[in-house]
Amino acid sequence: MLRRIPPVILIVIVLAIYGFLITLINDPVSTIIISGLSVVLFLVVRNYLQTGSFFSQGASKPRQPKVKVKPKPSIARQAVKKQSTTPRKDHPFRVIEGSKGKQKEKQDEKSQNNISH
């Protein structure tokens, strides 16, 4: 399906074509030279972005395609993984229960007991 081109962009394209034709009629040699250099620059930049070099080196060195090898997970790591029996819900904030606060409370109680005696 062809999408409808917005009228503003269509006007800009028409004005660009009109300007190019007027310049081509007034000074055809320099317009053709500038257009040719623009095409060459476009092709060089596109080739550099695709291959990483300005000029293709296909004639001097045949390139061999790189073979992608997936790294195999280690056996020890596979043994450690286990399936959970109950599926967990994804919560952005999960509370991990521990004795971190309980130890501080016990120490506070002991220090208060020592001071009172």
Secondary structure, DSSP 8 states (H G I E B T S, - for coil): ------HHHHHHHHHHHHHHHHHHHH-HHHHHHHHHHHHHHHHHHHHHHHHSSSS--TTTS-------------HHHHHH----SS-----SS-----SHHHHHHHHHHHHHHHHH-
